[in-house]
Amino acid sequence: MLANHNPNAPVGTAALTRKPAAIEARITFAPPGASRVADEFCALAKAGVLSAVSVGFRPIEAEPRSNERGLLFSAWELLKISLVSVPSDPSAVVMERAAR
């Protein structure tokens, strides 16, 4: 889990779960005090200020979407997940926050 796509700013880890129409990730932030950036991003995420994610992936298989623009990726390799303020995909959002 990165802060704003920055490979020099890891803020935690993400455990992935594959769903029929989505990929879900459970984020575990670094322990408090381990990183100023992780502390900041954790607090902003828990407060709801940062509520979007963005992914970086390597396409493996894709085909043009019928009657739409873009491609449909049927196989890909996830490279990273970032917590961001503005996602490229508006549906890539934080769905639930822990109280801790």
Secondary structure as UniProt FT lines:
FT   STRAND          2..3
FT   TURN            4..5
FT   STRAND          6..10
FT   STRAND          12..19
FT   TURN            20..21
FT   STRAND          22..29
FT   TURN            32..33
FT   HELIX           36..46
FT   TURN            47..48
FT   STRAND          52..64
FT   TURN            66..67
FT   STRAND          71..84
FT   TURN            90..91
//
